[in-house]
């Protein structure tokens, strides 16, 4: 009995030491396994030694398991151990019900395992931005998207000829395309959403959120299609914000009196041309029959001719009364407004003389 006692004492003395050593080794491994692979450029040592490592773009498809994500991150050189990733993931799943989110991520080897896991859990995905200026047409948008490498111009035009009325029941009936309802704005969206259909729906969502309530809360006699169409013409004509309401008022008065609008932008849209001070519309072009020729046809053209912004939409909703029936552009952004045809023709002649004298 006496000889066994020292052995028992030795065991109880050795056990804490063994546990301590094991715990220290485990903690040392965990600290190594979860630490960033590369030093942060913010540290003086990193700045003195080497340039900051490049970020890595990694895509996580929908349905990817947490274990597979860990293996992909390790293979990409973003974490040291997929085993540590699995242990951390299980611990986080016990604490909260939040899984990893699919998407494209921009990650850095200077991030810790925990930081990378948090970014993927919160869905902090790679985003891209694009701006659609007010007054752009579908063709201009399509060309810009193709130039930036988003998708083909034809792909966007095809998508905007499809009317997703199941999700946007407010869209007017019998539209040949979505011209005028693709809201001009600056957009920020996940990289995966950069598809013709995704961009189209994003712009329709913005029209629904920003423009549609303005119309629905008004008492305008215009239909939604008429409102968008008139607003698009105002958008293409107005350059100086102070003139926008007056231009809308002139068009509204001509509509009320069944006088053709005589708007150059509608003729340009119908012919697919753009006039300049050096090459204005010719008499032959102005006389060319087209549903969009508002010199020949009274009333509004069949569809909008561009994407109007909110100021033009608001100005066209309930235009004020005006004494003017005509206006002509000076090509510096301003217009000359006239009450009579004689005044209008005089203004046109003066502007032509000024251009010829340059």
N, C-alpha and C positions, 0 to 999 in steps of 0.2 A: 504493500500500500504506500509505503514511504517513497519507494522508487518511482511510482507512477505519478506522484504529486508534482515533481519538477517537470515532467513531460507535459502535464496539463497546463501548468503555469507557462511553460515555454510556448505551448500552442496558443494560449490566449494573448500572450505578448506578441507573438509573430503574426497572428491574424490581422490586427489593426494595421501593422506595418505593411502586410501584403495588400490589404485593401487600399491603403493609402497610396502605395506605389501603383496599383492597378488604376485607381481613380485618377492619379496624376497623369499616367500614360494615356488614359482615355480622354482626359481633358486636353492634353497636349495634341493628341490626334484630331480631336474635334476642332480645336482652335486652328490647326493647320488646314483641315479639310474644308472649313467654311470661310477661311480668309480669302481676300481677293488674290487672283493669280498674279496680277501685276500691281506694282505700287502706283498709288495715285499721283498724278502730276502736281497735285497741290502740295505734296511733301517736298521739302528741300532736297532730300536725297534723290528723289526721282528726277527733279528738275536738273540736278547736277550730273546725273548719269546718262539718261536716255530720254528720247522724246516719248510723249504719252502714246500708249498703244491705241491702235485703231478700234473703233466700235465694230461690232458684229451684228449683222441683220439676220435674224433667225425667224422662220415661220413655223407656227404651231397649228397644224390643221385641227379642225373640229373633231372631237372624239379621241384625241391623243391622250394616252394614260400618263399619270404623273411619273411613273418609272421610265417611260420612253422619253419624256421631256428631260429627265435627269441625264439619261444616256446621251441625248442629242446635245445638251449643254456641255457635257464633259468632252464629247468629240469635237465640239466647236472651240474648245479652249476657254470656256467661260467659267467653269467650276472645276475644282480639283477631284471631287469624288461623287459619283452618282449614288453611292451608298449613303453618304452624308445627306445628299438631297432627299433620298427616300425616308431616312430617319426624321429629317426636319419636316417633310411633308406629312408624315403620319402624326407627328406631334401637333402640327397646326390643324390637322383635320379633327383631332380630339378637342381642340380648344374652340373651334368655330367651323361652321358649315359653309366653307367657301372654297371652291375648287379653282383650278387653273383655267384661264380663259384663252380661247383660240385667237389667233391674230398674228401679225407681223411685228416683231419687237426689235428695237435697237438697243443692244446690251453691250456692256464694256467689261473687259477682264479686270478693271479696277473696282468693280462692284463686288461686294461680299455675296455669298450664297443666299443669305437672308434677304438682302436687297433685291437680288434678281427674282427670288421667289415672290416677294411682295409686289414687284412690278407686274409679274405675270398673273398673280391673283387678282389684282385690281384692274387688269386689262388696259394698262398704260401702253397702248400700241403705237406703232409708227403712224404718223398722220401726215397728210399732204394738204396743201391749201391751193385754191385757185379763185380767181376773181372774174366775175362776169360783169362787164361794164353795162350801165344802163343804155338801152338803144341798140344792143347787139342783136343780130339775127341768129337763127339756128345755124346757118352756114358759117358765120363768123365763129360761133362757139365751137363747132365741129372742127374747123381748121386749127383753132387754138389748142384743143385737146390733142389732136394728132401731132401738132408741133411739139408739145410737151411730152409726148410719148405715152399718154394715158391709154389711148385706144384709137382706132381708125376714125377718120371723119365720117366715112360712110356708116360705120357702126353706130355712131351717135345719131345721125340723121334717121337711120332705120328705127332706132329706139324711140325717137320723138315722133315717129309716125304711128306708133302703137299707143293707144289711149287706155291706160289702166283705170277704166271707169269703175271697176269693182272696188278700188281703194280710194278713188277720187270721184265720187258720184256727182259732184258739183260741176264737173267739166261740161261745157255745152255739147249738145248733140251734134252729130254729123260734122265734126271737125276733121279736116284732112291731116292735121298735124298739130303740134302743141305750141306753135309760134305764139308768143304773147303771154304764155302762162308759165314760162320758165323764168323764175324770178331772178333778176340780176342782183348779185350780192357777192360777198367774200365768204367762201366755204372752207371749213376745216373738217376733214373726214378721215377715217381709218383707211389704210392703204387697200384693204380688201374690198372696200366699197367703190373703188375707182373702176367702175364698169359703166358702159353706156346707160344701162338700166338703173344702176345705183345713183349715178349723177342726175339722171332725169328725175327720179323719184325725190331726190334731195331737193331739187329746185321746185318741184311741185309742192313738196311739204312746206317750203318757205313761202310760196305764193299763198297756200292755204292758211298759214299762220299770220302772215303780214298783210297781204292784200285783200283776201276774201272777206275778213271781218269789216274792213272799211266799206266795202260794197254792201254787205248784209245789214249794216247799221244805218245805211242811208235810205233816202226815199227817192232815189234816182229813177227816172222813167226809162233809162237805158237798160237793156238786158246785160247780163254778164259779158257776153260776147261783144256787144256793141261798145260797152265801157272799155274793155281791154283793147278793142280795135282803135277807138278814138284816142285812147291814152297812148297807144303805140305811135300814132301819127304825130301827136303832140310831142312825144319824146324825140322823134327824129327831126322835127322842125325846130324845137326850142333848144337854144344853146345858152342864152342868158337866163338865169333863173327868174329874174324879174319879169320876163316877157311870157313866161309859161302860161299864166292864167289868161292873158290877153289873147294868145294864140288859140287856146282852148275855147275861149269865148267867140272868136271869129268863126271857128269851125262849127260851133254849136249853132250860131245864128244862121250860117249857110245851110245847115241841116234843117233847121226849122222852116226856112224859106225855100227849101228844095232847090237850092243853088249848088251845082257841083263844087266839091271842096277845092279842086284845082291844086292838090298837094303833090309837089314833085317827088317826095319820098315814096309815095304809093306807085308812081309810074316807074321809078327806079327798081322797086321791089318786083313789080310784075315783069320787067324786062331783064332783071338780074344785072343791072349796071349801077355805077356810082358816078354821078356828075361831079365836076370840079369847076372852079372859076375859069380855068382855061378851056375846059370841054363841058359846057352846060348841055342840058338836054336839047336835042334838036327838035325842030318842028315836026319832023317825021316821027320821032319817038313819042312825042306828046300826042300825036294823032293815031298811034298804033293801038288798035283795039285790045283790051285786056280787062278782065274782071277787076283789076287793081288800078285801072286808069281813071282817076277821079276828075280828070278834065272832061272825059266823055260821059262817064256814068255819075248820076246823082246819088247821094247817099254814101254810106260807108262801104269799103271793100269787104269781101267775104270773110277775111280773117285779119287778125293783127299782122303788122309788118315787122315787128321787133318786140323786144322785151322792155316794157315801160317800167321805170322806177316809181317809187311811192310818190314823189312830188308830182309827176305827170298823172298818175292815177288819181290823186286827190284833186288836182286842178281840173281834170276832165269829168269828175263826178257830178258836180253842180256848177258849171261855168257861170260867171257873172254876166250880166247884160253888157253889151258893148255897142258903140256907134260905128265900129269899123266892120267892113265886109271883105277887105283885102289886106294882104301884107306881102312883102317881097324881101328876100334876104340880101343883106349887104355883103355877104361872104366874110365878114369879120365876126360873125356870131350874132349881130344885131339885125333887126328888121325895121322896115318902114311900113307903118300901118296907114291905110287910106280908107276914106269913107265912100268914095265913088270910083267908078272904073277909070274915069279921066285922071284922077289923082294917082291911081295905081299905075297907069301906063306912063305917066310922067316920071314917077319914082323908078320904074323899070328902066326907062331910057337913061336917066341920070346915073344909075348904077352901072349900066353897060358902058356908058361913056367913060366912067371912072376906071373900069377894068381895062378898056381899050387904051387908055392913056398911060397905063403902067409900063 
